[in-house]
């Protein structure tokens, strides 16, 4: 009996120290600063206050990436990726890149860097589906909130439909530069629970400076609600980059603003050792 008791105590002690070691060495994603909570009456805010809140959100970085690298062109066309060991793509990996505009520099670079299979999507280039390189495949498709053909004769699909068509599940990096269609595509992606299997989300958030003030305010409200919903799913911004080519004088505040921001997000629910 004494030997059984001693063995039991020994097993419990070893189990305790293993649990303690794993807890102490668990990777914890360092937070930087959380953006302020959105007021419940956001649509009733004064225009100038709402604009200020919008820009507070789009420039806020709330999680740290120690090793951020640029892949593709250093200016338009290139995108940043978090290369920290717990977030970088590990082969075999999959990248979806929406919005190419005849520039494959990011797609080629992320494929070369990590050995990922990359699927590039753009219905506007006048090119049919083709194999761009050994691991980069082009599709004459756009992404939206439903499956349809638009008034430009472009075939648009939801992310769910595209993944089903290509027989894909997990996406390591999802990149989107789709000229305001992010307000259609991303809410659908969120609602369909497709982001749970995405590690990094890179996208540009836009509004058109030529629109009237009410339309611009509506875009800002939708942008804030989108960023709130993404953060609630565990997508934290590790880098925010203003588009240097789109600075304007705001019709609302008179401040110098940019109408486009590249946002780079990590899915903190998928961090790994």
Phi, psi and omega in degrees: 000320181297321180294320179296319179296316179297317179297319179298315180296320180297315180298316180297321180295314179298316180299321179297313183291326176295315179297318179297317181297315181295322180293316183292335183255007177293135180290126177247124181286122182286124176281150175256292177200128179281143175290161179295153177294144179284134175298149179290336182257040187305324182284353177257004181288155173294149186303315182295322178293320181291321177300316180298318179296318179302311183287334172299319181288313188287342178260353184286134173250123187239009173210147186265129167248118185287324185236088179262127183238149178266129178240129185095201184298149179290340178249221180302134181112328176269156179221152180269149177228141174280117185259012174302145189301329182278356181234340184294148176298141177239126182297136003282136183223162185227134178235133171251129182234108182257126181094089186256316181053044177065017179239105182261016188298318177293314183299316178294319185290319181290329175292316181291321184292315188246355183073024183282152166277127185242133175244120185254135186232131174193117181273357190262357190270351182073017178250141175277170178305136178199166175268109184287321177204188185304322185237009181242123184240130181260139179230132179277067183222149170245165181248140181206198182263001178201168178268118180194173172249124186276184185287354173262008182067027176270136176277120182246141182221154171284162177298322179301314181295320181294314179298322178293318179299321183265000178061049180245155176236278183284135175243123180287313179229129176244114181247135182221124171226086196233027166053065177078349176288354174299333180287343173265310189291313187293318175301323177293319179297318178296312183296328182271004175063032182277347185278349183297336181252025177248132180272313182230135179241120180240124179205158176256132178255131190232161152213162185261119183294343180278350178289161176288167187298320181297321179291319178298316179298320178297319176298319181295319177299313180296323178295316178297317179295324178294314180295323176299314182294322178294318181293324178296336177273357179099014177265109184252140182284125174255350177198138174232129185231117177288142175285114187292345184267002187234033177281141180220170167264119186300134174290341187269310186247345186081000180281158175279120184227159169250142184275353184226134173230133168277126178245135184238120188235146172251139172276099185289349176279354182241017179296148184219160178288000000 
